[in-house]
Amino acid sequence: TQKCSAEERYEVVGSADTVLAVAGEDVILPCSVKPNISVVDMRVEWLRSDLTDTQVHLYDDHEYKNTDQSQSYRGRTKLIHQELQRGDASLSVSDEGRYKCFIQSKSWYDDATVDVRVEAVGRPPVITVDGFDHSGGLHLQCESEGWNPEPDLEWLDSEGVSLSSETTETHRNTDGFSVKHTTTVHHSDKIHCRVKLRHHMREALIISSSNMFSSWKTSVIMISFAVVLSVIAGILIAVFAHKNRGKMLVFLFHIFYVNKAVWR
């Protein structure tokens, strides 16, 4: 910082809290000087400190200059010029990152940083039925994609009581975060899958009807009945074969010689 009198000094103030933006929308990055003196005659430069001080916006000599501005920001940033008189050099942007606001007069300069996080609201969750377990519990799977940052997913019954998630998966790609949770229900109810990110929420509903569980019970009974019949049939065949072993051997012997004669 340069040497100057106390009257010429000022402090550049940004935001102590992370600024949240919605994907695809501009957000205002706060930056001002204290005391509130005019910065119209000063140099106001915004940089991306997380990208080796890449230039985002430059106001100097009473005008916007883009000679050294990053190509990706050209035509996408702006200062509110009427606010410069009040010491406000806030910038409108739409990209996530860490920004530095640098303000320089003829005898003094200072800077402040502002962190921006872009929130992306994902797609509505999808619930799928993934069969029954051995006890008749209905397996449900809920999945949602395209969130940023990672959202929270919870299962709720019709009374709003939280249900435990048995397995959870989270993946991140260029489209954002995807989350997948599973749970098991043992009775008919309205089951909600809710995905939340701060004040954003998406929800899906499935009704696990009594018909689902009765169909499972019917299937179990039918399968059990079929198994019992198979066992009984096997026993009867074994008994019959044992009692008629001689006849079976004669029958097989006859078939063998008939086939042999045919092939000759």
Secondary structure, DSSP 4 states (H G I P E B T S, - for coil): -----GGG--EEE--SSPEEEETTS-EEE--EEES----TTSEEEEEEGGGTSEEEEEEETTEE--SSS-GGGTTT-EE-HHHHTTTB--EEE---EEEEEEEE-SS-EEEEEEEEEEEB--PPPEEEEEEE-TTSPEEEEEEEEEEBS--EEEEE-TT-PEEPPSEEEEEEETTEEEEEEEEEE-S-EEEEEEEEETTEEEEEEEEE-HHHHHHHHHHHHHHHHHHHHHHHHHHHHHHHHHHTHHHHHHHHHHHHHHHHHHH-
